[in-house]
Amino acid sequence: MDIYMQQVNKDLRTWQKAMQRGISLPGKLSGKVQKKINQVIPEKVHRAMTTAIKQMTRAVISGAEFISPAPFHEADLAIRESRVHSRIAFYKTTAATEGALTGAGGFLLGLADFPLFLTIKMKMLFDIAALYGYNVNDYKERLFILHIFFITFSTQDFRNKLYPVVADWDNYSRDLPEDIHAFDWRNFQQQYRDYLDLAKLLQLMPVIGAAVGAVVNHRLTDKLGKNAMNAYRMRLMKQL
């Protein structure tokens, strides 16, 4: 095993432990805080977020609004991941710029950031999937993308339940129904909304909105990209 693969295996094991760790006391407390925050956020903000998520999940299901890149066929993982890192860096910059611009624009543009940021993240996941050699024209691969999204933006409690599905995806997906609508969309929406509500609320505030938008979008895009890399690494390792 070469040095690169040794590092990949080390990073993957660290990630797998993080995906399955217990619920910490801060995590439990943050859940209580989130409930209070949800009561403060205006109802029209909640509605806007829910609508954006519904539209985005429908687009992912149908493949609409996304250019499906051709699978990249390259045996050397280091070459694949060099390209993956480049795409993540590109989307982090794009997301940060978009967050700063909409954050600086006040409440209305702050709301506009939500669907724009969703689109940027999903486009990145489509690109990453293709670079790891997976065909995103297959609805099961698009569903896997949603699982990566879900496992990134959810509570640790739900992440612990979802991880075994992601870890054994190739076996799990064989028994998936042909109707992709069987996915738990309601829980998907609520988990994602709860994860982002506080950050996005701060982005709507005057003066600090631009800075918050740039930092939050950059950080969350980076987190999503790293989770996607490890999720696909996990699948590839089982094929070796």
Buried (B, 14 or more C-beta within 10 A) or exposed (E): EEEEEEEBEEBBEEBBEEBEEEEEEEEEEBBEEBEEBBEEBEEEBEEBBBEBBBBBBEBBBEBEEBEBBEBBEBEEBEEBBEBBEEBBEBBBEBBBBBBBBBBBBEBEBBBBBBBBBBBBBBBBBBBBBBBBBBBBEBBBBBBBBBBBBBBBBBBBEBBBEBBEBBBEBEEBBEEBEEEBEEBEBEEBBBBBBBBBBBBBBBBBEEEEBBBBBBBBBBBBBBEBBBBBBBBBBBBBEEEE
